[in-house]
Amino acid sequence: MKEISKNVVLGYQYFIRPKGNDLWQIFIKGTTDAFRYDWNIRTDELSEIGHYIKKK
């Protein structure tokens, strides 16, 4: 995976929504990029990981 900037990991906007039993979708928006993943809170596993970079 490409290096992810600290801005997107820390982010300034967070969106969290349930996707099913014990599964949550996390979306973190930074100034130049965004990061999303699904998190199973029961097993602590991440899936559907995506990193998006803003086009200039």
MARSERO-630931 format. One line per 4 residues: number of its first residue (from 1); their letters; for each residue x, y, z of C-alpha. Coordinates in Angstrom, 1 decimal. Last residue first. Layout:
<atoms>
NUM) a) X Y Z | ...
</atoms>
This chain:
<atoms>
56) kkki) -5.0 18.9 -8.4 | -6.7 15.5 -7.9 | -7.5 14.6 -4.3 | -5.9 11.3 -3.3
52) yhgi) -8.1 8.3 -2.3 | -7.0 5.3 -0.1 | -9.2 2.3 0.2 | -9.5 -0.7 2.5
48) esle) -12.4 -3.1 1.9 | -11.5 -5.1 5.0 | -10.2 -4.5 8.5 | -10.4 -7.2 11.3
44) dtri) -11.0 -6.5 15.0 | -12.9 -9.8 15.3 | -16.0 -8.3 17.0 | -15.6 -4.8 15.8
40) nwdy) -15.4 -5.8 12.2 | -14.1 -2.7 10.5 | -14.8 -1.6 6.9 | -12.3 0.8 5.4
36) rfad) -11.9 4.3 4.1 | -9.1 6.8 3.7 | -9.2 10.2 2.3 | -6.7 12.6 0.7
32) ttgk) -5.6 16.2 0.4 | -7.0 18.0 3.4 | -8.0 14.8 5.3 | -11.2 12.8 5.3
28) ifiq) -11.7 9.6 7.3 | -14.4 7.1 6.3 | -15.2 4.2 8.5 | -17.7 1.5 7.6
24) wldn) -18.9 -0.6 10.5 | -19.4 -4.4 10.8 | -20.5 -6.0 14.1 | -23.8 -7.2 12.5
20) gkpr) -24.3 -5.0 9.4 | -23.0 -2.0 7.6 | -23.1 0.6 10.5 | -22.0 4.1 9.7
16) ifyq) -19.0 6.2 10.6 | -17.9 9.5 8.9 | -14.9 11.3 10.2 | -13.8 14.8 9.2
12) yglv) -10.5 16.4 10.1 | -8.2 13.5 9.5 | -5.6 12.0 11.8 | -4.9 9.2 9.4
8) vnks) -5.7 11.4 6.5 | -3.4 14.2 7.6 | -0.6 11.7 8.6 | -0.2 10.9 5.0
4) iekm) -0.6 7.4 3.7 | 2.4 5.7 2.1 | 1.2 3.5 -0.8 | 0.0 0.0 0.0
</atoms>
